[in-house]
Amino acid sequence: MRRIVEAGLAAVLAFALYSLLMRISITLPILLNVFSLTVVYFAVREGEIFGAVFGMACGMIQDAFSLGVFGVAGIAKTLTGYLAGAVSRRIDITPLSRNLVFHSLLFSMELLVWMLLYGLIFRQPVSMGRGLIFFQPFMTALAASALFKFLVRWNTRRMGRS
């Protein structure tokens, strides 16, 4: 039950951060996908099933922001959550370089799935945000790797005090 409450609070925080980024600049949410960060964090921590379900929920929240078809981001984030949980159980992603590659590939796959689904449903080109959307996987991966490194150090220090 605790992890569901934590995930719910994280989704609310991601929603608030996404809204704040939108108010600051329309290009910031194009460069940094905070919902993907949240999904991958919980998928790595809790496993692929939790990641897939949480990815679907966060994707639906993100779809609520768009004027497009409801469910496109939900499907992409479901796959991302599942793959993040499954791969992280089989490969040690603790080293920073491996962590960055892991996140870059994961977020690139998510963007590709989202773009393919969007293109199939709307049969029109995806809005590229003047090309900024292609930087999203790497920028989100940088943020994810920094977040994971920070959390590992924070948990290590916290466990040392106990």
C-alpha positions in Angstrom: 0.0 0.0 0.0 2.9 2.4 0.8 4.3 2.1 -2.7 1.0 2.9 -4.3 0.7 6.0 -2.1 4.3 7.0 -3.0 3.6 6.5 -6.7 0.4 8.5 -6.5 2.2 11.4 -4.8 4.9 11.1 -7.4 2.3 11.3 -10.2 0.8 14.4 -8.6 4.3 15.9 -8.3 5.0 15.1 -11.9 1.7 16.7 -12.9 2.6 19.9 -10.9 6.1 20.0 -12.4 4.7 19.5 -15.9 2.2 22.3 -15.4 5.0 24.6 -14.0 7.2 23.8 -17.0 4.3 24.6 -19.4 3.8 28.0 -17.7 7.5 28.8 -17.8 8.0 27.9 -21.5 6.1 25.8 -24.0 9.5 24.2 -25.0 10.5 22.9 -21.6 8.0 20.0 -21.6 9.1 19.1 -25.1 12.7 18.8 -23.8 12.0 17.1 -20.5 9.4 14.4 -20.0 8.7 14.4 -16.3 6.1 11.7 -16.5 8.6 9.3 -18.1 11.1 10.1 -15.3 8.5 9.1 -12.7 7.5 5.9 -14.5 11.0 4.7 -15.0 12.0 5.4 -11.4 9.1 3.3 -10.0 9.6 0.6 -12.7 13.2 0.2 -11.8 12.4 0.2 -8.1 9.2 -1.9 -8.1 9.5 -4.1 -11.2 7.9 -4.5 -14.6 4.3 -5.1 -13.7 4.1 -2.1 -11.4 6.0 -0.1 -14.0 3.6 -1.0 -16.7 0.5 -0.2 -14.7 2.0 3.1 -13.4 3.1 3.9 -16.9 -0.4 3.5 -18.2 -1.7 5.8 -15.4 0.9 8.5 -16.0 0.4 8.2 -19.8 -3.3 8.9 -19.4 -2.5 11.9 -17.2 -0.1 13.2 -19.9 -2.7 12.5 -22.6 -5.2 14.7 -20.7 -2.8 17.6 -21.4 -2.9 17.0 -25.1 -5.6 17.7 -27.6 -5.0 14.4 -29.4 -6.2 10.9 -29.0 -6.5 9.7 -25.5 -4.2 6.7 -24.9 -1.3 7.3 -27.2 1.1 8.3 -24.4 -0.6 5.7 -22.2 0.5 2.9 -24.5 4.0 4.3 -25.0 4.5 4.7 -21.2 3.1 1.3 -20.5 5.7 -0.2 -22.7 8.4 2.0 -21.2 7.5 1.0 -17.6 7.4 -2.6 -18.5 10.8 -2.6 -20.3 12.4 -0.4 -17.6 11.4 -2.9 -14.9 12.3 -6.0 -16.9 15.7 -4.8 -18.2 16.8 -3.3 -14.9 16.2 -6.7 -13.2 18.6 -8.4 -15.6 21.3 -5.7 -16.1 23.1 -3.7 -13.5 22.3 -0.1 -14.4 24.1 1.4 -11.4 27.2 2.7 -13.2 26.6 6.2 -14.5 27.6 5.4 -18.1 25.4 2.3 -18.3 22.6 4.2 -16.6 22.8 7.0 -19.2 22.8 4.5 -22.1 19.9 2.6 -20.6 17.7 5.7 -20.2 18.7 7.1 -23.6 17.6 3.9 -25.3 14.5 3.6 -23.2 13.3 7.2 -23.8 14.2 7.0 -27.5 12.1 3.9 -27.8 9.2 5.6 -26.0 9.4 8.6 -28.4 9.5 6.3 -31.4 6.4 4.3 -30.3 4.6 7.6 -29.5 5.4 9.1 -32.9 4.4 5.9 -34.8 1.1 5.6 -32.9 0.4 9.3 -33.4 1.2 9.1 -37.1 -1.0 6.0 -37.6 -4.0 7.5 -35.8 -3.8 11.1 -37.3 -2.2 10.3 -40.6 -0.3 13.6 -40.4 3.2 14.6 -39.4 4.0 14.9 -35.8 4.6 18.4 -34.5 8.4 18.4 -33.9 8.6 21.6 -31.9 11.1 23.0 -34.3 13.2 19.8 -33.9 13.4 20.0 -30.1 11.5 16.8 -29.7 14.5 14.8 -30.9 16.5 16.1 -27.9 13.8 14.9 -25.5 15.2 11.3 -25.0 18.7 12.5 -24.3 17.7 15.5 -22.0 15.3 13.2 -20.1 18.0 10.5 -19.9 20.4 13.1 -18.4 17.9 14.1 -15.8 17.0 10.5 -15.0 20.7 9.5 -14.6 21.3 12.5 -12.4 18.2 11.7 -10.3 19.2 8.1 -9.9 22.8 9.0 -8.9 21.4 11.5 -6.3 18.9 9.0 -4.9 21.6 6.3 -4.6 23.8 8.6 -2.7 21.0 9.9 -0.6 19.8 6.4 0.3 23.4 5.3 1.1 23.8 8.3 3.5 20.4 7.7 5.1 21.2 4.0 5.6 24.5 4.9 7.2 22.8 7.1 9.8 20.5 4.3 10.9 
